Amino acid sequence: MSGFLFRLGRGAALHPWRTLAAWLVLAVAVLGLASTFGGTPHDDYDIPGAQAQRGIELLRAHTPGMGDAGARVVAHTTDGTALTEATLTALTDRLAAMDHVAAVSPPRMSTDGDTALLTIQYDVPVTDEDLMGNLEPLDAAVAPIRDSGVQVELGGDVPESAAAPMKGRGELIGVVAALVILVLAFGSVVSAGLPVGVALGGLMVGSAGITLLAATTEVSTAAPMVASMVGLGVGIDYALLLVTRHVEYLARGYDAAEAAGRAAATAGRSVVFASATVLVSLLGLRLAGLPVYSSFGFATAIAVVAVMTSVLTLVPALCRLANRRLLPRAVRRGREHGGSPWLAAWATRVGRRPLPWALAAVLVMLTLAAPVLDMRTWPQDASSQSREVTTRKAYDLVADEFGPGANGPLVLAVDLAKVPAAALPGVVASVESTPGIAGVSPVRRSPDGAVAVFEAEPEFGPTDARTSDLVADVRAEVPAGVEVTGTSPLFADIADLLGERVWLVIGFVIAVSVLLLTMMFRSVVVPLKAAAMNMLSIAAAYGVVTAIFQWGWGAQLLGLDHAMPVSTWIPILLFAILFGLSMDYEVFLLSRIREDYLDTGDARGSVVRGLTGTGRVISAAAAIMVAVFLGFASEVDVVVKQIGVGLAAAIALDATLVRMVLVPATMAMLGRWNWWMPAWLDRLLPTVHGELPDYGSAAPVAAAVPAHPEPSPAGERTPAGV
């Protein structure tokens, strides 16, 4: 691999305009295909294997409008006057005239008569392109009553699909922050702009690829946002790593083409394996068993592959064109370019007393992870959105006027082929007497008479911790042939399903990642230690998310007005993304340490020199990642906020406590055992190192500054005079 990447990087640098032209042709072709044949992201809310899904299918088969999309219209007079029958009749008629409407329920009036609740049933799922994110028909239907001074708020599936739009400001915040950080860290506008430009170019192609993916399979509407978040972060990081190594070779006197080839063979190899661990983690999402996770995994994988390819080809070409303008001003003036002295002093200090430092870092991480023991997961609903959003206003009005359980009624579908009609009163009575049920609705029959349907309203809201137990209690009370479905039972089933699958995903991702790292570093100790540290970082991130969102510590800073459960989607998604991203920094640091160790045989000294050589780039890369993820935490959608906060917390901890304390401390304690590997395993696994091709320009043309010998990617000593 080293030789291949050397030839790729050197070739791109020798022919920069051809490389840029090829990328331009590729980008135009992919964008053209996407605009012509691309699809639109489309959610699939069906959950195969969920018990509530059986009830949904039963209702769809026998009751038009039930089991498909729904919406709620809440009309409320702010002056306390009662709503008139004529006003509500006209509103019902306008709602019934909308496309895809199967039925509109009679208005349910509050006790004081100032609030009416109308439920709309559609004949297609909420994911239908005519409904998803489209509030125009509903807004037009309620406009006359709004114009008369009545407050009208919208809730349910259809309004919620458009209630919290992605504003796209996360990318802008991340890009601006990345430019500022890079200029401050590296002192060169060209060095700062190049990684960002390359990442954006790769992300543009990746976004077009996601559009093409949406034409062949269902892609969640949130998947492109997550893909952009991860793609932008890793793209800038990968390009930064390659540019930094290229600048180091330039400072040692290599010409631009040779520097590009050597940077690709060393840092590029780290980029490939870092990308591989990210891809493994993302593809592990398929094991979660839900289609939405597969779409997240595939979409983000496309973005990662696109930015990785752009980094390995565009960075060498652009570095050749920029040439010595990439060097910091101090180097261009002839002053020495080297690692930060304070990093060397820090690594030496940690190495002298590694055990106390390691224990202190672990204690801090475990303290941050402690809240995870109290984590409660539940899919987000309208109650978690901003008070300024119409769905949240509708949710609050319903809870105030009709009781909190009215926002999450349990729907019971009775298959009359399995349950005799004479047994219906007993079924209704047993459900109504279940502790936690406030009341039940009258029984309705399907048009074909095959299914009976009624609703049971809990005494508490759907996000209450007692909801899952209530669903289980009701299911235990009803006989076979009665399906308990609705939003709350479906959410409870999702939580149970993901709780069972999370360990399968974790096991797969860790096993394959450890195998990849073993193959790269020729060690069994380093990969196992890296996996353990990654798990520690992820646990700490879970703890931070739990403390902020579930406990409400600092939630106001994110624009949230109350505490809420952690989204059910978060644990598996965060783990898959974080495990790969955390491995990025592990690969960056350990690659440099191993190069030095192969060259010198000094186990402890290689840790100091490796940390010194990569500390600045890893710190800058982590700062960029944190800025990008916090930018996405500013989005309106609560799930995106939780993802952004969790990713930012984990990356910050990973680049500080883990890479700056735990890694040097544990490696100092283990010494040469870090690189132990059984001989039989070494023979079994393929090698990724190799001799670099000799193009007759291995030696630098003229050293720009005095420099220490640099180990070659294959581990051999560099030629005399380097």
Secondary structure by P-SEA (a helix, b strand, c coil): caaaaaaaaaaaaacaaaaaaaaaaaaaaaaaaaaaccccbbbbccccccaaaaaaaaaaaccccccccbbbbbbbbccbbbbbaaaaaaaaaaaaacccccccccccccccccbbbbbbbbccccccccccccaaaaaaaaaaaaaabbbbbbbcccccccccccccaaaaaaaaaaaaaaaaacccaaaaaaaaaaaaaaaaaaaaaaaaaaacbbbbcaaaaaaaaaaaaaaaaaaaaaaaaaaaaaaacccaaaaaaaaaaaaaaaaaaaaaaaaaaaacccccccaaaaaaaaaaaaaaaaaaaaaacaaaaaaaaaccccccccccccccccccaaaaaaaaaaaacaaaaaaaaaaaaaaaacccccbbbbcccccccccccaaaaaaaaaaacccccccbbbbbbbccccccccaaaaaaaaaaacccccccccccccccccbbbbbbbccccccccaaaaaaaaaaaacccccccccaaaaaaaaaaaaaaaaaaaaaaaaaaaaaaaaaacccaaaaaaaaaaaaaaaaaaaaaaaacccccccccccccccccccccccaaaaaaaaaaaaaaaaaaaaaaaaaaaaacccaaaaaaaaaaacaaaaaaaaaaaaaaaaaaaacccaaaaaaaaaaaaaaaaaaccccccaaaaaaaaaccccccccaaaaaacccccccccccccccccccccccccccccccccccccc
